[in-house]
């Protein structure tokens, strides 16, 4: 199966108690003794783009696969909630690589966003991406230094 690129797999099916299991078993294990072939079994069927199965995977002619980058679906990332002074002064370091993620933000004239910074000194980047009601895209990158 390691010879099948994931991009060529259309679907996978588990067939319990497959009909004609013996011939299928002999396809995979041709050197098996006829007396050792099980009378029944389960099969993992892998269907490929080219329709040739496990032994004939090749890139199908006339089919070009590609991915269009765009906006990703909303995800939830961990963000600490500091409700007391003792939580703010905790000695446990914060090494998050993503400090703030807010995918559904409605902006009018101005908006203020607050978040807690991590404990790693260095340059931090703020990336803002958006889309207007009429489909115009916006993108901005800013940075600041934490010492």
Beta strands, then each sheet from edge to edge (+ up, - down):
strand 1: 9-15
strand 2: 43-48
strand 3: 122-131
strand 4: 137-146
sheet 1: 1+ 2-
sheet 2: 3+ 4-
end
